[in-house]
Amino acid sequence: MLFERLTQMSDSQVPVLPAAPEVAGLSQMQRIICTFTSPSKTFNDIKRSTSWWLPFVLSAIFGYALFAGITTKITWRQVVENNLKLSPKQAEQLDKLPAEQRASQLKLSEGITEGIWAAMPIFSLIVVAIGALVLMATINFGFGGKATFWQVFSVSWYAGLPGLLKFILGTIAIFAGLDPESFNVNNFAGTNVGYYLPATETPKALMAIATAVDPITIWGLVLSAIGLSIVAGTKRSAGYITVFAWWILMVLIGVGAAAAFS
């Protein structure tokens, strides 16, 4: 009895500590801002919530702004004709066709090119999903990471935010009076050396390298490496190796393809 009373008295004297308040996560807009100012905050918050809708919406908005500029100021027929100037062999084959067939082929190419750009948000989802799978598998199996698909998928969208600057610059250039005949739909922003090289005179392999080495692209890759290492719980070096190894491989494939078909 005495022991029970002492125990009750002891328990009644122990102060009850209040539960620790839950730390509020970042809002979507805060994540966007932190991606540019303090990326680690954004990527750590992705471990709490893998929401990625705002970067996707922004990419669609700015992408369609560029799409509208191309449609109204450049025209998709001009886009196709500009592409043919960069592919002399294809242009030569097209010129050998009868007039009706040539016109039909041009119209088909025009429709396909415009359709791909019109469906850009859908293609973006597919491309980002494939990239996320590759990065997740690489860092998890290669470096012992613990990232989930949706974490890497979300990281990829936020890491791609600097790329929106290309859409903005391209759209501004078009509405500012860019010569339609000089427009290159595959390199529409002057953020890399390839943009300023003479397209028809520069070797295709060199042009591919000059276009790939783009400061904004590198910026996005760095963000992707940081975010990947955070959600995977690995060293930062593992993220850099994973991201840049795949990027270098893709650049080499692009350079090889450009050299083979030039």
NORVENUR-V134466 format. One record per residue. RES is the residue in one letter. PHI is phi in whole degrees, -180 to 180 (* if undefined). NEAR is the number of other C-alpha atoms within 10 Angstrom. D_FIRST is the distance of its C-alpha to the first C-alpha in whole Angstrom. Layout:
# NORVENUR-V134466
res: [RES,RES]
phi: [PHI,PHI]
near: [NEAR,NEAR]
d_first: [D_FIRST,D_FIRST]
This chain:
# NORVENUR-V134466
res: [M,L,F,E,R,L,T,Q,M,S,D,S,Q,V,P,V,L,P,A,A,P,E,V,A,G,L,S,Q,M,Q,R,I,I,C,T,F,T,S,P,S,K,T,F,N,D,I,K,R,S,T,S,W,W,L,P,F,V,L,S,A,I,F,G,Y,A,L,F,A,G,I,T,T,K,I,T,W,R,Q,V,V,E,N,N,L,K,L,S,P,K,Q,A,E,Q,L,D,K,L,P,A,E,Q,R,A,S,Q,L,K,L,S,E,G,I,T,E,G,I,W,A,A,M,P,I,F,S,L,I,V,V,A,I,G,A,L,V,L,M,A,T,I,N,F,G,F,G,G,K,A,T,F,W,Q,V,F,S,V,S,W,Y,A,G,L,P,G,L,L,K,F,I,L,G,T,I,A,I,F,A,G,L,D,P,E,S,F,N,V,N,N,F,A,G,T,N,V,G,Y,Y,L,P,A,T,E,T,P,K,A,L,M,A,I,A,T,A,V,D,P,I,T,I,W,G,L,V,L,S,A,I,G,L,S,I,V,A,G,T,K,R,S,A,G,Y,I,T,V,F,A,W,W,I,L,M,V,L,I,G,V,G,A,A,A,A,F,S]
phi: [*,-62,-64,-67,-64,-62,-67,-64,-65,-65,-66,-71,-90,-79,-67,-88,-78,-68,-64,-64,-65,-71,-78,-69,-80,-77,-77,-61,-68,-63,-62,-60,-64,-67,-58,-92,-107,-151,-56,-61,-64,-62,-72,-67,-70,-65,-68,-83,-146,-93,-58,-137,-68,-68,-58,-64,-63,-63,-65,-68,-62,-71,-65,-73,-64,-67,-58,-65,-64,-64,-64,-91,-106,-100,79,-75,-64,-66,-60,-64,-65,-66,-64,-66,-63,-87,-129,-55,-65,-66,-65,-65,-63,-69,-68,-78,-77,-58,-55,-67,-66,-62,-63,-66,-65,-64,-65,-64,-62,-62,-65,-65,-63,-65,-64,-62,-69,-65,-95,-54,-59,-68,-63,-63,-60,-65,-64,-65,-63,-63,-61,-64,-61,-64,-66,-62,-63,-66,-75,-74,-85,-87,-130,71,-75,-129,-74,-99,-59,-69,-66,-68,-60,-66,-56,-62,-68,-71,-66,-84,-58,-58,-63,-65,-61,-66,-59,-64,-64,-63,-66,-61,-62,-64,-75,-83,110,-59,-64,-55,-73,-100,-77,-117,-65,-91,-155,-96,-122,-81,-107,-143,-65,-58,-61,-99,-82,-63,-63,-85,-107,-80,-54,-59,-65,-65,-63,-63,-68,-63,-80,-70,-80,-121,-55,-69,-63,-61,-57,-63,-66,-62,-61,-63,-65,-63,-64,-63,-66,-69,-71,-86,71,-115,-65,-60,-61,-64,-65,-65,-62,-60,-69,-75,-64,-67,-64,-61,-61,-66,-65,-63,-64,-63,-65,-62,-66,-63,-69,-70,-103,-84]
near: [6,7,8,9,10,11,12,11,11,10,11,10,9,8,7,8,6,6,6,6,6,6,6,7,15,17,12,15,11,12,24,19,13,17,21,15,11,12,20,17,17,25,29,16,19,24,19,12,14,17,18,19,12,15,22,17,12,13,20,18,15,17,22,19,17,23,21,16,18,22,15,11,17,21,16,21,17,19,23,21,16,17,17,16,15,16,15,13,13,13,14,12,10,17,12,10,12,10,11,9,13,15,13,12,14,17,15,13,17,18,14,14,16,20,11,12,15,15,12,17,18,12,13,15,14,12,11,17,19,13,17,23,15,16,24,25,19,19,23,17,11,11,19,14,22,17,21,17,17,19,24,30,24,26,28,25,23,28,28,22,20,19,15,18,14,20,21,15,15,25,23,16,18,21,14,10,10,15,11,15,12,13,21,17,15,10,15,18,20,15,19,18,15,20,18,12,14,10,15,12,9,12,13,22,19,15,22,21,18,16,21,22,15,15,13,18,19,16,15,19,21,17,26,27,23,23,30,33,25,26,23,23,18,18,14,15,13,22,29,20,15,22,24,16,12,16,15,12,11,13,17,16,13,17,18,15,14,17,15,10,11,13]
d_first: [0,4,5,5,6,9,10,11,12,14,15,17,19,20,24,25,28,31,33,36,39,41,45,47,50,54,56,59,61,59,59,63,63,61,63,66,64,61,61,58,56,57,57,53,53,55,52,50,52,56,57,61,63,64,66,68,69,70,72,74,75,76,78,79,81,83,84,85,87,88,89,91,93,93,93,92,96,96,93,94,98,96,94,97,99,96,97,101,101,99,101,104,103,103,106,108,107,109,108,107,104,104,103,101,99,98,97,94,93,93,91,89,88,87,85,83,82,82,79,78,74,74,75,73,70,71,72,69,67,69,69,65,65,67,65,62,63,64,61,59,61,63,60,57,56,54,56,56,59,58,57,60,62,61,61,65,66,64,66,69,69,72,74,74,76,79,79,80,82,84,84,85,88,89,89,91,94,93,97,96,98,96,92,90,88,86,86,86,84,86,83,84,87,89,89,92,94,97,96,99,100,96,96,93,91,91,90,87,86,87,85,82,81,80,78,76,75,74,72,70,70,68,66,65,64,62,60,60,59,56,55,56,53,56,58,61,63,63,63,66,68,67,68,71,72,72,74,77,77,78,81,82,83,84,87,88,88,90,92,93,94,96]
